Amino acid sequence: MAPTPASLSAPRVLSLLPPARLSSGRWNSLSSVPVAARLVTGAVSVSAVTAQRRMVAAAAATEMAPAASGEEGSKPFVDEMRAVAMKLHTKDQAREGEKEPQAPPVAKWEPSVEGYLRFLVDSKLVFQTLEDIVERAAVPWYAEFRNTGLERSEALKMDLEWFKDQGHTIPEPSAPGTTYASLLEELSEKDPQAFICHFYNVYFAHTAGGRMIGKKVSEKILNKKELEFYKWEGNLSELLQNVRNKLNQVASSWSREEKNHCLEETEKSFAYSGELLRHIFT
């Protein structure tokens, strides 16, 4: 089993997920997570972490899914996913946020090209892994998420080629990337609901908070160059809505227990993504 980031306690989880639409919500500060080299298994109380996740998921599910008790008019499952994620944000990041900020805002980061390259390389591995998983479709409904237009591995490949042409050495994937990729592979085979939580968080976070980070980093170290990583073909809002629709359709066949299990994985997904982001400012 892939190791878990050492700090999965709620106050230290990285807040990453965007609002449901690009025009709503804010993302301008990060919670602290440990350096990847200190990834260890069992460094926190698993029972305490699990209880915390279940408490957050249950609260959000109660608010967002009245049909669980037989009522009509329940909201789409993606809205439940967003509700859980928003509770893990700080007040600076979202109105629904409940966490205290643990780190300065992105505007105060001092990124380096070397660190940014490590982030891009690890991100490429993670996105490529997600694409490979849905292409293989060990679980048949994974195929619904092929060719969504949100895929990023080819864009990242182009960006890394550009850096190479500028004379930079492209590093190999590091522990945060390989660890997360291994986890995604494992979950995709053994725990589809947990995998979908990560799938949603990775793609949707990148279109909101990820874009903002890319812009700030570009202003500081790339002379405002916009990387391909932050460009999409077609209307991004429509691409996102199409994926929301697919997620809602897939989740419509899940039991309430399966849905809650998916929601409980949100905190863990933030922590793993946070390990990648630490490359930029450490």
MARGU-608164 format. One record per residue (C-alpha): residue number from 0; residue in one letter; y, x, z. Coordinates in nm, 2 decimals. Each point is the difference from the previous one (the first is absolute). Last residue first. Layout:
BEGIN
{num->NUM&residu->a&v->Y&u->X&w->Z}
...
//
This chain:
BEGIN
{num->281&residu->t&v->2.49&u->1.06&w->-0.08}
{num->280&residu->f&v->0.22&u->-0.26&w->-0.17}
{num->279&residu->i&v->-0.18&u->-0.07&w->-0.33}
{num->278&residu->h&v->-0.35&u->0.08&w->0.12}
{num->277&residu->r&v->0.04&u->-0.26&w->0.27}
{num->276&residu->l&v->-0.02&u->-0.26&w->-0.27}
{num->275&residu->l&v->-0.38&u->0.06&w->-0.05}
{num->274&residu->e&v->-0.07&u->-0.04&w->0.37}
{num->273&residu->g&v->0.20&u->-0.32&w->0.00}
{num->272&residu->s&v->-0.23&u->-0.15&w->-0.26}
{num->271&residu->y&v->-0.29&u->0.05&w->0.24}
{num->270&residu->a&v->0.19&u->-0.15&w->0.30}
{num->269&residu->f&v->0.12&u->-0.30&w->-0.20}
{num->268&residu->s&v->-0.35&u->-0.09&w->-0.11}
{num->267&residu->k&v->-0.12&u->0.02&w->0.36}
{num->266&residu->e&v->0.26&u->-0.25&w->0.11}
{num->265&residu->t&v->-0.09&u->-0.24&w->-0.28}
{num->264&residu->e&v->-0.38&u->0.00&w->0.06}
{num->263&residu->e&v->0.02&u->-0.30&w->0.24}
{num->262&residu->l&v->0.13&u->-0.22&w->-0.28}
{num->261&residu->c&v->-0.32&u->0.05&w->-0.20}
{num->260&residu->h&v->-0.21&u->-0.08&w->0.31}
{num->259&residu->n&v->0.21&u->-0.32&w->0.05}
{num->258&residu->k&v->-0.08&u->-0.10&w->-0.36}
{num->257&residu->e&v->-0.37&u->0.06&w->0.05}
{num->256&residu->e&v->0.00&u->-0.21&w->0.32}
{num->255&residu->r&v->0.19&u->-0.28&w->-0.17}
{num->254&residu->s&v->-0.27&u->-0.01&w->-0.27}
{num->253&residu->w&v->0.07&u->0.14&w->-0.34}
{num->252&residu->s&v->-0.01&u->-0.20&w->-0.32}
{num->251&residu->s&v->0.38&u->-0.04&w->-0.02}
{num->250&residu->a&v->0.03&u->0.38&w->0.05}
{num->249&residu->v&v->-0.08&u->0.07&w->-0.37}
{num->248&residu->q&v->0.25&u->-0.25&w->-0.13}
{num->247&residu->n&v->0.27&u->0.11&w->0.24}
{num->246&residu->l&v->-0.05&u->0.36&w->-0.10}
{num->245&residu->k&v->0.01&u->-0.09&w->-0.37}
{num->244&residu->n&v->0.32&u->-0.20&w->0.05}
{num->243&residu->r&v->0.16&u->0.29&w->0.19}
{num->242&residu->v&v->-0.10&u->0.23&w->-0.28}
{num->241&residu->n&v->0.17&u->-0.22&w->-0.26}
{num->240&residu->q&v->0.31&u->-0.02&w->0.23}
{num->239&residu->l&v->0.02&u->0.38&w->0.01}
{num->238&residu->l&v->-0.02&u->0.04&w->-0.37}
{num->237&residu->e&v->0.27&u->-0.28&w->-0.04}
{num->236&residu->s&v->0.23&u->0.18&w->0.24}
{num->235&residu->l&v->-0.06&u->0.33&w->-0.18}
{num->234&residu->n&v->0.10&u->-0.14&w->-0.34}
{num->233&residu->g&v->-0.16&u->0.21&w->-0.27}
{num->232&residu->e&v->-0.10&u->0.36&w->0.01}
{num->231&residu->w&v->0.05&u->0.15&w->0.34}
{num->230&residu->k&v->0.21&u->0.30&w->0.12}
{num->229&residu->y&v->0.00&u->0.16&w->0.34}
{num->228&residu->f&v->-0.29&u->0.24&w->-0.06}
{num->227&residu->e&v->0.16&u->0.09&w->-0.33}
{num->226&residu->l&v->0.25&u->0.20&w->0.20}
{num->225&residu->e&v->0.37&u->-0.07&w->0.00}
{num->224&residu->k&v->0.21&u->0.31&w->0.00}
{num->223&residu->k&v->0.29&u->-0.02&w->0.25}
{num->222&residu->n&v->0.06&u->0.38&w->0.01}
{num->221&residu->l&v->-0.36&u->0.05&w->0.11}
{num->220&residu->i&v->0.05&u->0.12&w->0.37}
{num->219&residu->k&v->0.22&u->-0.24&w->0.19}
{num->218&residu->e&v->0.07&u->-0.29&w->-0.24}
{num->217&residu->s&v->-0.36&u->0.00&w->-0.11}
{num->216&residu->v&v->-0.12&u->-0.02&w->0.36}
{num->215&residu->k&v->0.23&u->-0.30&w->0.07}
{num->214&residu->k&v->-0.12&u->-0.18&w->-0.32}
{num->213&residu->g&v->-0.37&u->0.07&w->0.07}
{num->212&residu->i&v->0.04&u->-0.13&w->0.35}
{num->211&residu->m&v->0.15&u->-0.32&w->-0.12}
{num->210&residu->r&v->-0.27&u->-0.04&w->-0.26}
{num->209&residu->g&v->-0.27&u->0.05&w->0.27}
{num->208&residu->g&v->0.16&u->-0.26&w->0.23}
{num->207&residu->a&v->-0.02&u->-0.27&w->-0.27}
{num->206&residu->t&v->-0.24&u->0.05&w->-0.29}
{num->205&residu->h&v->-0.21&u->0.26&w->0.19}
{num->204&residu->a&v->-0.05&u->-0.24&w->0.29}
{num->203&residu->f&v->-0.15&u->-0.26&w->-0.23}
{num->202&residu->y&v->-0.26&u->0.24&w->-0.15}
{num->201&residu->v&v->-0.12&u->0.17&w->0.31}
{num->200&residu->n&v->0.01&u->-0.31&w->0.22}
{num->199&residu->y&v->-0.19&u->-0.22&w->-0.23}
{num->198&residu->f&v->-0.28&u->0.24&w->-0.07}
{num->197&residu->h&v->-0.02&u->0.09&w->0.37}
{num->196&residu->c&v->-0.05&u->-0.36&w->0.10}
{num->195&residu->i&v->-0.24&u->-0.05&w->-0.29}
{num->194&residu->f&v->-0.22&u->0.28&w->0.14}
{num->193&residu->a&v->-0.01&u->-0.17&w->0.34}
{num->192&residu->q&v->-0.13&u->-0.32&w->-0.17}
{num->191&residu->p&v->-0.25&u->0.19&w->-0.22}
{num->190&residu->d&v->-0.17&u->0.18&w->0.30}
{num->189&residu->k&v->-0.30&u->0.21&w->-0.09}
{num->188&residu->e&v->0.04&u->0.12&w->-0.36}
{num->187&residu->s&v->0.38&u->-0.02&w->-0.04}
{num->186&residu->l&v->0.04&u->0.11&w->0.36}
{num->185&residu->e&v->-0.19&u->0.33&w->-0.06}
{num->184&residu->e&v->0.19&u->0.08&w->-0.32}
{num->183&residu->l&v->0.33&u->-0.08&w->0.17}
{num->182&residu->l&v->-0.08&u->0.22&w->0.30}
{num->181&residu->s&v->-0.09&u->0.29&w->-0.23}
{num->180&residu->a&v->0.33&u->-0.03&w->-0.18}
{num->179&residu->y&v->0.19&u->-0.01&w->0.33}
{num->178&residu->t&v->-0.17&u->0.32&w->0.12}
{num->177&residu->t&v->0.05&u->0.17&w->-0.33}
{num->176&residu->g&v->0.37&u->-0.08&w->-0.01}
{num->175&residu->p&v->0.08&u->0.08&w->0.37}
{num->174&residu->a&v->-0.21&u->0.32&w->-0.02}
{num->173&residu->s&v->0.16&u->0.16&w->-0.30}
{num->172&residu->p&v->-0.03&u->-0.06&w->-0.38}
{num->171&residu->e&v->0.04&u->0.33&w->-0.19}
{num->170&residu->p&v->0.35&u->0.14&w->-0.05}
{num->169&residu->i&v->0.21&u->0.00&w->-0.31}
{num->168&residu->t&v->0.19&u->0.32&w->-0.04}
{num->167&residu->h&v->0.36&u->-0.05&w->-0.12}
{num->166&residu->g&v->0.14&u->0.16&w->-0.31}
{num->165&residu->q&v->0.20&u->-0.30&w->-0.14}
{num->164&residu->d&v->-0.29&u->-0.07&w->-0.24}
{num->163&residu->k&v->-0.22&u->-0.04&w->0.31}
{num->162&residu->f&v->0.24&u->-0.26&w->0.14}
{num->161&residu->w&v->-0.01&u->-0.19&w->-0.32}
{num->160&residu->e&v->-0.38&u->0.01&w->-0.01}
{num->159&residu->l&v->0.00&u->-0.14&w->0.35}
{num->158&residu->d&v->0.22&u->-0.29&w->-0.11}
{num->157&residu->m&v->-0.22&u->-0.08&w->-0.29}
{num->156&residu->k&v->-0.31&u->-0.01&w->0.22}
{num->155&residu->l&v->0.19&u->-0.22&w->0.24}
{num->154&residu->a&v->0.06&u->-0.25&w->-0.27}
{num->153&residu->e&v->-0.36&u->0.01&w->-0.10}
{num->152&residu->s&v->-0.11&u->-0.06&w->0.36}
{num->151&residu->r&v->0.24&u->-0.29&w->0.08}
{num->150&residu->e&v->-0.17&u->-0.33&w->-0.08}
{num->149&residu->l&v->0.23&u->-0.30&w->0.06}
{num->148&residu->g&v->-0.04&u->-0.14&w->-0.35}
{num->147&residu->t&v->-0.29&u->-0.22&w->0.13}
{num->146&residu->n&v->-0.26&u->0.17&w->-0.22}
{num->145&residu->r&v->-0.29&u->-0.06&w->0.22}
{num->144&residu->f&v->0.05&u->-0.21&w->0.31}
{num->143&residu->e&v->-0.23&u->-0.29&w->-0.09}
{num->142&residu->a&v->-0.28&u->0.25&w->-0.04}
{num->141&residu->y&v->-0.01&u->0.03&w->0.38}
{num->140&residu->w&v->-0.15&u->-0.35&w->-0.02}
{num->139&residu->p&v->-0.35&u->0.15&w->-0.09}
{num->138&residu->v&v->-0.03&u->0.22&w->0.31}
{num->137&residu->a&v->-0.12&u->0.33&w->-0.13}
{num->136&residu->a&v->0.29&u->-0.04&w->-0.24}
{num->135&residu->r&v->-0.02&u->0.33&w->-0.18}
{num->134&residu->e&v->0.35&u->-0.04&w->-0.14}
{num->133&residu->v&v->0.13&u->-0.14&w->0.33}
{num->132&residu->i&v->-0.13&u->0.31&w->0.18}
{num->131&residu->d&v->0.13&u->0.24&w->-0.27}
{num->130&residu->e&v->0.35&u->-0.14&w->0.02}
{num->129&residu->l&v->0.01&u->0.02&w->0.38}
{num->128&residu->t&v->-0.13&u->0.36&w->-0.02}
{num->127&residu->q&v->0.26&u->0.09&w->-0.26}
{num->126&residu->f&v->0.27&u->-0.14&w->0.23}
{num->125&residu->v&v->-0.12&u->0.20&w->0.29}
{num->124&residu->l&v->-0.04&u->0.33&w->-0.19}
{num->123&residu->k&v->0.34&u->-0.05&w->-0.16}
{num->122&residu->s&v->0.16&u->-0.05&w->0.34}
{num->121&residu->d&v->-0.15&u->0.32&w->0.12}
{num->120&residu->v&v->0.15&u->0.19&w->-0.29}
{num->119&residu->l&v->0.34&u->-0.18&w->0.04}
{num->118&residu->f&v->0.02&u->0.07&w->0.37}
{num->117&residu->r&v->-0.09&u->0.36&w->-0.04}
{num->116&residu->l&v->0.26&u->0.03&w->-0.27}
{num->115&residu->y&v->0.26&u->-0.15&w->0.23}
{num->114&residu->g&v->-0.08&u->0.26&w->0.26}
{num->113&residu->e&v->0.05&u->0.29&w->-0.25}
{num->112&residu->v&v->0.31&u->-0.16&w->-0.14}
{num->111&residu->s&v->0.15&u->-0.02&w->0.35}
{num->110&residu->p&v->0.13&u->-0.30&w->0.19}
{num->109&residu->e&v->0.27&u->0.00&w->0.26}
{num->108&residu->w&v->-0.02&u->-0.35&w->0.15}
{num->107&residu->k&v->0.32&u->-0.16&w->0.13}
{num->106&residu->a&v->0.02&u->-0.28&w->-0.26}
{num->105&residu->v&v->-0.37&u->-0.09&w->0.08}
{num->104&residu->p&v->0.11&u->-0.13&w->0.33}
{num->103&residu->p&v->-0.07&u->0.19&w->0.32}
{num->102&residu->a&v->-0.34&u->-0.04&w->0.18}
{num->101&residu->q&v->-0.17&u->-0.22&w->0.26}
{num->100&residu->p&v->0.17&u->-0.33&w->-0.07}
{num->99&residu->e&v->-0.10&u->-0.27&w->0.25}
{num->98&residu->k&v->-0.25&u->-0.26&w->-0.13}
{num->97&residu->e&v->0.04&u->-0.38&w->-0.03}
{num->96&residu->g&v->0.12&u->-0.05&w->-0.36}
{num->95&residu->e&v->0.05&u->-0.35&w->-0.12}
{num->94&residu->r&v->0.35&u->0.07&w->-0.11}
{num->93&residu->a&v->-0.12&u->0.30&w->-0.20}
{num->92&residu->q&v->0.04&u->0.37&w->-0.02}
{num->91&residu->d&v->0.27&u->0.05&w->0.26}
{num->90&residu->k&v->-0.18&u->-0.24&w->0.24}
{num->89&residu->t&v->-0.30&u->0.23&w->-0.02}
{num->88&residu->h&v->-0.31&u->-0.08&w->-0.21}
{num->87&residu->l&v->-0.35&u->-0.09&w->0.14}
{num->86&residu->k&v->0.09&u->-0.37&w->0.02}
{num->85&residu->m&v->0.09&u->0.02&w->-0.37}
{num->84&residu->a&v->-0.34&u->0.11&w->-0.09}
{num->83&residu->v&v->-0.17&u->-0.29&w->0.17}
{num->82&residu->a&v->0.23&u->-0.25&w->-0.17}
{num->81&residu->r&v->-0.05&u->0.17&w->-0.34}
{num->80&residu->m&v->-0.38&u->-0.04&w->0.02}
{num->79&residu->e&v->0.04&u->-0.36&w->0.11}
{num->78&residu->d&v->0.23&u->-0.06&w->-0.30}
{num->77&residu->v&v->-0.27&u->0.16&w->-0.22}
{num->76&residu->f&v->-0.24&u->-0.26&w->0.13}
{num->75&residu->p&v->0.20&u->-0.28&w->-0.16}
{num->74&residu->k&v->0.15&u->-0.26&w->0.24}
{num->73&residu->s&v->-0.20&u->-0.29&w->0.13}
{num->72&residu->g&v->0.10&u->-0.34&w->-0.11}
{num->71&residu->e&v->-0.28&u->-0.21&w->0.15}
{num->70&residu->e&v->-0.12&u->0.01&w->0.36}
{num->69&residu->g&v->-0.36&u->0.08&w->0.09}
{num->68&residu->s&v->0.05&u->0.24&w->0.29}
{num->67&residu->a&v->0.03&u->0.31&w->-0.24}
{num->66&residu->a&v->0.22&u->-0.22&w->-0.21}
{num->65&residu->p&v->0.30&u->0.10&w->0.22}
{num->64&residu->a&v->-0.01&u->0.35&w->-0.16}
{num->63&residu->m&v->0.33&u->0.19&w->0.04}
{num->62&residu->e&v->0.09&u->-0.02&w->0.37}
{num->61&residu->t&v->-0.35&u->0.01&w->0.13}
{num->60&residu->a&v->-0.09&u->0.27&w->-0.24}
{num->59&residu->a&v->0.29&u->0.21&w->0.11}
{num->58&residu->a&v->-0.09&u->-0.03&w->0.37}
{num->57&residu->a&v->-0.37&u->0.07&w->-0.08}
{num->56&residu->a&v->0.08&u->0.30&w->-0.20}
{num->55&residu->v&v->0.22&u->0.15&w->0.26}
{num->54&residu->m&v->-0.25&u->-0.06&w->0.28}
{num->53&residu->r&v->-0.29&u->0.12&w->-0.21}
{num->52&residu->r&v->0.18&u->0.32&w->-0.08}
{num->51&residu->q&v->0.08&u->0.06&w->0.37}
{num->50&residu->a&v->-0.36&u->-0.07&w->0.10}
{num->49&residu->t&v->-0.14&u->0.23&w->-0.25}
{num->48&residu->v&v->0.24&u->0.28&w->0.12}
{num->47&residu->a&v->-0.10&u->-0.05&w->0.36}
{num->46&residu->s&v->-0.37&u->-0.01&w->-0.09}
{num->45&residu->v&v->0.03&u->0.31&w->-0.21}
{num->44&residu->s&v->0.17&u->0.19&w->0.28}
{num->43&residu->v&v->0.17&u->0.29&w->-0.16}
{num->42&residu->a&v->-0.10&u->0.35&w->-0.10}
{num->41&residu->g&v->-0.34&u->-0.14&w->-0.11}
{num->40&residu->t&v->-0.01&u->0.17&w->-0.34}
{num->39&residu->v&v->0.25&u->0.27&w->-0.06}
{num->38&residu->l&v->0.29&u->0.06&w->-0.25}
{num->37&residu->r&v->0.20&u->0.28&w->0.14}
{num->36&residu->a&v->0.03&u->0.19&w->-0.33}
{num->35&residu->a&v->0.14&u->-0.32&w->-0.14}
{num->34&residu->v&v->0.32&u->0.03&w->0.20}
{num->33&residu->p&v->0.05&u->-0.29&w->0.25}
{num->32&residu->v&v->0.18&u->-0.32&w->-0.07}
{num->31&residu->s&v->0.36&u->-0.09&w->0.08}
{num->30&residu->s&v->0.16&u->-0.33&w->-0.08}
{num->29&residu->l&v->0.22&u->-0.01&w->-0.31}
{num->28&residu->s&v->0.35&u->-0.13&w->-0.08}
{num->27&residu->n&v->0.18&u->-0.17&w->-0.28}
{num->26&residu->w&v->-0.19&u->-0.28&w->-0.15}
{num->25&residu->r&v->0.18&u->-0.33&w->-0.04}
{num->24&residu->g&v->-0.11&u->-0.36&w->-0.07}
{num->23&residu->s&v->0.04&u->-0.22&w->-0.31}
{num->22&residu->s&v->0.08&u->0.08&w->-0.36}
{num->21&residu->l&v->-0.32&u->0.18&w->-0.08}
{num->20&residu->r&v->-0.22&u->-0.30&w->0.09}
{num->19&residu->a&v->-0.26&u->-0.05&w->0.27}
{num->18&residu->p&v->0.16&u->0.26&w->0.22}
{num->17&residu->p&v->-0.11&u->0.36&w->-0.03}
{num->16&residu->l&v->-0.27&u->0.17&w->0.21}
{num->15&residu->l&v->0.07&u->0.34&w->0.14}
{num->14&residu->s&v->0.03&u->0.01&w->0.37}
{num->13&residu->l&v->-0.18&u->0.30&w->0.13}
{num->12&residu->v&v->-0.19&u->-0.06&w->0.32}
{num->11&residu->r&v->0.12&u->0.15&w->0.32}
{num->10&residu->p&v->0.09&u->-0.31&w->0.20}
{num->9&residu->a&v->-0.34&u->-0.16&w->-0.09}
{num->8&residu->s&v->-0.24&u->0.26&w->0.12}
{num->7&residu->l&v->-0.17&u->0.14&w->-0.30}
{num->6&residu->s&v->0.09&u->0.36&w->0.08}
{num->5&residu->a&v->-0.29&u->0.23&w->-0.07}
{num->4&residu->p&v->-0.04&u->-0.09&w->-0.37}
{num->3&residu->t&v->-0.36&u->-0.12&w->-0.04}
{num->2&residu->p&v->-0.28&u->0.21&w->-0.14}
{num->1&residu->a&v->-0.20&u->-0.12&w->-0.30}
{num->0&residu->m&v->-0.35&u->-0.12&w->0.08}
//
